[in-house]
Amino acid sequence: MAILHITFSLSTQGSIKHAIRQHHLQREESVLCVNDVFSIGPLTSLENRKNWLNTNIFRDIDERQLYEDIYHIWTKSIAGIPCDTDVWIWYSQNTHEEIALRYVMSEFISKCSMVFGIDATAGLKRIQPNMSIRYTGELSSDMLMKLRPDAKRFTIEECQRLAKEWEALKQNPSTLRIWENDIVHAQEHIFDATIIDCAKDLQANNKELWISPVTVIGQTIAKIDDYLSEAFLEYRLFTMAKQGLFEISGDTTDMFSYELKYIGE
């Protein structure tokens, strides 16, 4: 019986593919990626979501096309999946992957496939109790192989509950969701104060007004327990610049090609 692995990042997809090749596994196994960040952007409809991402997150036509291409591969692949395929969903306890799990479950609720889940956060407590991750993509292929025994089949009731939770999430027009032992809808500006604090600290420590957005975003991510995309934090930087809190100099199409300074006070 074949296995279809579903991941929520290209890095996890690559690591599982590598593990399959390295270990010469006997079953027919394939890996499919849902390449999106479900913690950000509207979920109300695909069209609303794409418009928001195109306006605020994607830098150029290549990023937009990659999103479209991977989404097309996803929809085409699941439409033709054989009924006797085992589906293994890899996720960990963060907003993005918890929402993605519910989205995928809504797609498979009417299919006859056996659906299993591997919760990397829970699995690490067994094999590496001192290790913590923000999202599954941080794990190496060897670590992912060690988590395979943690695959647990979702009951019909669990599948139905998760699919219903996805439908409920779609009803809320929020564009940011965070993880507080559950999925919580939040205001977009919830991390702005943290971004500003990191920028001010860097200016003070470096004795320079102009600082790198890469460093600001990196330090902000370090202060946030949840998994959050760099692109969203950069979007918030641009938003605050429009509000007069930051000044930006350079080519903003590349994060490494411009500098910024906090001028809000």
Contacts in CASP RR format, 6 or more apart in sequence:
PFRMAT RR
TARGET T0000
AUTHOR 0000-0000-0000
METHOD contacts of the structure
MODEL  1
MAILHITFSLSTQGSIKHAIRQHHLQREESVLCVNDVFSIGPLTSLENRK
NWLNTNIFRDIDERQLYEDIYHIWTKSIAGIPCDTDVWIWYSQNTHEEIA
LRYVMSEFISKCSMVFGIDATAGLKRIQPNMSIRYTGELSSDMLMKLRPD
AKRFTIEECQRLAKEWEALKQNPSTLRIWENDIVHAQEHIFDATIIDCAK
DLQANNKELWISPVTVIGQTIAKIDDYLSEAFLEYRLFTMAKQGLFEISG
DTTDMFSYELKYIGE
1 27 0 8 1.000
1 84 0 8 1.000
1 85 0 8 1.000
1 86 0 8 1.000
2 27 0 8 1.000
2 28 0 8 1.000
2 29 0 8 1.000
2 30 0 8 1.000
2 82 0 8 1.000
2 84 0 8 1.000
2 85 0 8 1.000
2 86 0 8 1.000
3 27 0 8 1.000
3 28 0 8 1.000
3 29 0 8 1.000
3 30 0 8 1.000
3 85 0 8 1.000
3 86 0 8 1.000
3 87 0 8 1.000
3 88 0 8 1.000
4 29 0 8 1.000
4 30 0 8 1.000
4 31 0 8 1.000
4 32 0 8 1.000
4 77 0 8 1.000
4 81 0 8 1.000
4 85 0 8 1.000
4 86 0 8 1.000
4 87 0 8 1.000
4 88 0 8 1.000
4 113 0 8 1.000
5 13 0 8 1.000
5 16 0 8 1.000
5 29 0 8 1.000
5 30 0 8 1.000
5 31 0 8 1.000
5 32 0 8 1.000
5 88 0 8 1.000
5 90 0 8 1.000
6 31 0 8 1.000
6 32 0 8 1.000
6 33 0 8 1.000
6 34 0 8 1.000
6 87 0 8 1.000
6 88 0 8 1.000
6 89 0 8 1.000
6 90 0 8 1.000
6 104 0 8 1.000
7 13 0 8 1.000
7 16 0 8 1.000
7 31 0 8 1.000
7 32 0 8 1.000
7 33 0 8 1.000
7 34 0 8 1.000
7 90 0 8 1.000
7 136 0 8 1.000
7 137 0 8 1.000
8 33 0 8 1.000
8 34 0 8 1.000
8 35 0 8 1.000
8 36 0 8 1.000
8 38 0 8 1.000
8 90 0 8 1.000
8 91 0 8 1.000
8 96 0 8 1.000
8 97 0 8 1.000
8 100 0 8 1.000
8 135 0 8 1.000
8 136 0 8 1.000
9 33 0 8 1.000
9 35 0 8 1.000
9 135 0 8 1.000
9 136 0 8 1.000
9 137 0 8 1.000
10 33 0 8 1.000
10 35 0 8 1.000
11 137 0 8 1.000
11 138 0 8 1.000
12 33 0 8 1.000
12 90 0 8 1.000
12 136 0 8 1.000
12 137 0 8 1.000
12 139 0 8 1.000
12 144 0 8 1.000
13 31 0 8 1.000
13 32 0 8 1.000
13 33 0 8 1.000
14 31 0 8 1.000
14 141 0 8 1.000
15 137 0 8 1.000
15 139 0 8 1.000
15 140 0 8 1.000
15 141 0 8 1.000
15 144 0 8 1.000
16 31 0 8 1.000
16 90 0 8 1.000
16 141 0 8 1.000
16 144 0 8 1.000
17 31 0 8 1.000
18 141 0 8 1.000
19 141 0 8 1.000
19 142 0 8 1.000
19 144 0 8 1.000
19 145 0 8 1.000
20 29 0 8 1.000
20 31 0 8 1.000
22 141 0 8 1.000
23 145 0 8 1.000
32 73 0 8 1.000
32 74 0 8 1.000
32 77 0 8 1.000
32 78 0 8 1.000
33 70 0 8 1.000
33 74 0 8 1.000
34 70 0 8 1.000
34 74 0 8 1.000
34 100 0 8 1.000
34 103 0 8 1.000
34 104 0 8 1.000
35 66 0 8 1.000
35 67 0 8 1.000
35 70 0 8 1.000
35 71 0 8 1.000
36 67 0 8 1.000
36 71 0 8 1.000
36 100 0 8 1.000
37 96 0 8 1.000
37 229 0 8 1.000
37 231 0 8 1.000
37 232 0 8 1.000
38 95 0 8 1.000
38 96 0 8 1.000
38 97 0 8 1.000
38 99 0 8 1.000
38 100 0 8 1.000
38 103 0 8 1.000
38 177 0 8 1.000
39 94 0 8 1.000
39 95 0 8 1.000
39 96 0 8 1.000
39 99 0 8 1.000
39 176 0 8 1.000
39 177 0 8 1.000
39 178 0 8 1.000
39 179 0 8 1.000
39 226 0 8 1.000
39 227 0 8 1.000
39 228 0 8 1.000
39 229 0 8 1.000
39 232 0 8 1.000
40 57 0 8 1.000
40 175 0 8 1.000
40 176 0 8 1.000
40 177 0 8 1.000
40 228 0 8 1.000
40 229 0 8 1.000
40 232 0 8 1.000
41 49 0 8 1.000
41 52 0 8 1.000
41 53 0 8 1.000
41 56 0 8 1.000
41 175 0 8 1.000
41 176 0 8 1.000
42 48 0 8 1.000
42 49 0 8 1.000
42 52 0 8 1.000
42 173 0 8 1.000
42 174 0 8 1.000
42 175 0 8 1.000
43 49 0 8 1.000
43 99 0 8 1.000
43 169 0 8 1.000
43 170 0 8 1.000
43 172 0 8 1.000
44 170 0 8 1.000
44 171 0 8 1.000
44 173 0 8 1.000
45 170 0 8 1.000
50 67 0 8 1.000
52 175 0 8 1.000
53 64 0 8 1.000
53 67 0 8 1.000
54 64 0 8 1.000
56 235 0 8 1.000
57 63 0 8 1.000
57 229 0 8 1.000
57 231 0 8 1.000
57 232 0 8 1.000
57 235 0 8 1.000
58 64 0 8 1.000
58 67 0 8 1.000
59 253 0 8 1.000
60 253 0 8 1.000
78 107 0 8 1.000
78 108 0 8 1.000
78 111 0 8 1.000
81 87 0 8 1.000
81 111 0 8 1.000
81 113 0 8 1.000
83 111 0 8 1.000
83 112 0 8 1.000
83 113 0 8 1.000
84 113 0 8 1.000
85 113 0 8 1.000
85 114 0 8 1.000
86 113 0 8 1.000
86 114 0 8 1.000
86 116 0 8 1.000
87 108 0 8 1.000
87 113 0 8 1.000
87 114 0 8 1.000
87 115 0 8 1.000
87 116 0 8 1.000
88 116 0 8 1.000
88 117 0 8 1.000
88 118 0 8 1.000
88 151 0 8 1.000
89 101 0 8 1.000
89 104 0 8 1.000
89 105 0 8 1.000
89 115 0 8 1.000
89 116 0 8 1.000
89 117 0 8 1.000
89 118 0 8 1.000
90 117 0 8 1.000
90 118 0 8 1.000
90 120 0 8 1.000
90 136 0 8 1.000
90 144 0 8 1.000
91 97 0 8 1.000
91 98 0 8 1.000
91 100 0 8 1.000
91 101 0 8 1.000
91 117 0 8 1.000
91 118 0 8 1.000
91 119 0 8 1.000
91 120 0 8 1.000
91 136 0 8 1.000
92 119 0 8 1.000
92 120 0 8 1.000
92 121 0 8 1.000
92 133 0 8 1.000
92 134 0 8 1.000
92 135 0 8 1.000
92 136 0 8 1.000
93 119 0 8 1.000
93 121 0 8 1.000
93 122 0 8 1.000
93 179 0 8 1.000
94 134 0 8 1.000
94 135 0 8 1.000
94 179 0 8 1.000
94 226 0 8 1.000
94 227 0 8 1.000
95 177 0 8 1.000
95 178 0 8 1.000
95 179 0 8 1.000
95 183 0 8 1.000
95 226 0 8 1.000
95 227 0 8 1.000
96 135 0 8 1.000
96 227 0 8 1.000
96 229 0 8 1.000
97 135 0 8 1.000
97 136 0 8 1.000
97 227 0 8 1.000
98 179 0 8 1.000
98 183 0 8 1.000
99 166 0 8 1.000
99 169 0 8 1.000
99 177 0 8 1.000
99 183 0 8 1.000
101 117 0 8 1.000
101 162 0 8 1.000
102 162 0 8 1.000
102 163 0 8 1.000
102 165 0 8 1.000
102 166 0 8 1.000
102 169 0 8 1.000
103 166 0 8 1.000
105 115 0 8 1.000
105 154 0 8 1.000
105 159 0 8 1.000
105 162 0 8 1.000
105 163 0 8 1.000
105 166 0 8 1.000
106 162 0 8 1.000
106 163 0 8 1.000
106 166 0 8 1.000
106 167 0 8 1.000
108 115 0 8 1.000
108 159 0 8 1.000
109 159 0 8 1.000
109 160 0 8 1.000
109 163 0 8 1.000
114 153 0 8 1.000
115 153 0 8 1.000
115 154 0 8 1.000
115 159 0 8 1.000
116 151 0 8 1.000
116 152 0 8 1.000
116 153 0 8 1.000
116 154 0 8 1.000
117 151 0 8 1.000
117 152 0 8 1.000
117 153 0 8 1.000
117 154 0 8 1.000
118 147 0 8 1.000
118 148 0 8 1.000
118 150 0 8 1.000
118 151 0 8 1.000
118 152 0 8 1.000
119 150 0 8 1.000
120 133 0 8 1.000
120 136 0 8 1.000
120 139 0 8 1.000
120 144 0 8 1.000
120 147 0 8 1.000
121 133 0 8 1.000
122 150 0 8 1.000
123 147 0 8 1.000
123 150 0 8 1.000
124 131 0 8 1.000
124 132 0 8 1.000
124 133 0 8 1.000
124 147 0 8 1.000
126 150 0 8 1.000
127 143 0 8 1.000
127 146 0 8 1.000
127 147 0 8 1.000
128 143 0 8 1.000
133 139 0 8 1.000
134 225 0 8 1.000
134 226 0 8 1.000
134 227 0 8 1.000
135 227 0 8 1.000
136 144 0 8 1.000
139 147 0 8 1.000
154 162 0 8 1.000
165 183 0 8 1.000
169 177 0 8 1.000
169 183 0 8 1.000
172 185 0 8 1.000
174 185 0 8 1.000
174 186 0 8 1.000
175 188 0 8 1.000
176 185 0 8 1.000
176 186 0 8 1.000
176 187 0 8 1.000
176 188 0 8 1.000
176 190 0 8 1.000
176 232 0 8 1.000
177 183 0 8 1.000
177 184 0 8 1.000
177 185 0 8 1.000
177 186 0 8 1.000
178 184 0 8 1.000
178 186 0 8 1.000
178 190 0 8 1.000
178 226 0 8 1.000
179 225 0 8 1.000
179 226 0 8 1.000
188 236 0 8 1.000
188 239 0 8 1.000
189 236 0 8 1.000
189 239 0 8 1.000
191 220 0 8 1.000
191 224 0 8 1.000
191 228 0 8 1.000
191 233 0 8 1.000
191 236 0 8 1.000
192 236 0 8 1.000
192 240 0 8 1.000
194 220 0 8 1.000
194 223 0 8 1.000
194 224 0 8 1.000
195 216 0 8 1.000
195 217 0 8 1.000
195 220 0 8 1.000
195 233 0 8 1.000
195 236 0 8 1.000
195 237 0 8 1.000
195 240 0 8 1.000
196 240 0 8 1.000
196 245 0 8 1.000
196 262 0 8 1.000
198 216 0 8 1.000
198 218 0 8 1.000
198 219 0 8 1.000
198 220 0 8 1.000
198 223 0 8 1.000
199 211 0 8 1.000
199 216 0 8 1.000
199 246 0 8 1.000
199 260 0 8 1.000
199 261 0 8 1.000
199 262 0 8 1.000
200 262 0 8 1.000
201 219 0 8 1.000
202 211 0 8 1.000
202 215 0 8 1.000
202 216 0 8 1.000
202 219 0 8 1.000
203 209 0 8 1.000
203 211 0 8 1.000
203 261 0 8 1.000
203 262 0 8 1.000
209 261 0 8 1.000
210 249 0 8 1.000
210 259 0 8 1.000
210 260 0 8 1.000
210 261 0 8 1.000
211 259 0 8 1.000
211 260 0 8 1.000
211 261 0 8 1.000
212 256 0 8 1.000
212 259 0 8 1.000
213 234 0 8 1.000
213 237 0 8 1.000
213 255 0 8 1.000
213 258 0 8 1.000
213 259 0 8 1.000
213 260 0 8 1.000
214 255 0 8 1.000
214 256 0 8 1.000
216 237 0 8 1.000
216 260 0 8 1.000
217 230 0 8 1.000
217 233 0 8 1.000
217 234 0 8 1.000
217 237 0 8 1.000
217 255 0 8 1.000
218 230 0 8 1.000
220 233 0 8 1.000
221 228 0 8 1.000
221 230 0 8 1.000
221 233 0 8 1.000
230 255 0 8 1.000
234 255 0 8 1.000
237 246 0 8 1.000
237 248 0 8 1.000
237 260 0 8 1.000
238 248 0 8 1.000
238 252 0 8 1.000
240 246 0 8 1.000
241 247 0 8 1.000
241 248 0 8 1.000
241 260 0 8 1.000
244 263 0 8 1.000
244 264 0 8 1.000
245 262 0 8 1.000
245 263 0 8 1.000
245 264 0 8 1.000
246 260 0 8 1.000
246 261 0 8 1.000
246 262 0 8 1.000
246 263 0 8 1.000
246 264 0 8 1.000
247 260 0 8 1.000
247 261 0 8 1.000
247 263 0 8 1.000
248 258 0 8 1.000
248 259 0 8 1.000
248 260 0 8 1.000
249 258 0 8 1.000
249 259 0 8 1.000
249 260 0 8 1.000
250 257 0 8 1.000
250 258 0 8 1.000
250 259 0 8 1.000
251 257 0 8 1.000
251 258 0 8 1.000
252 258 0 8 1.000
END
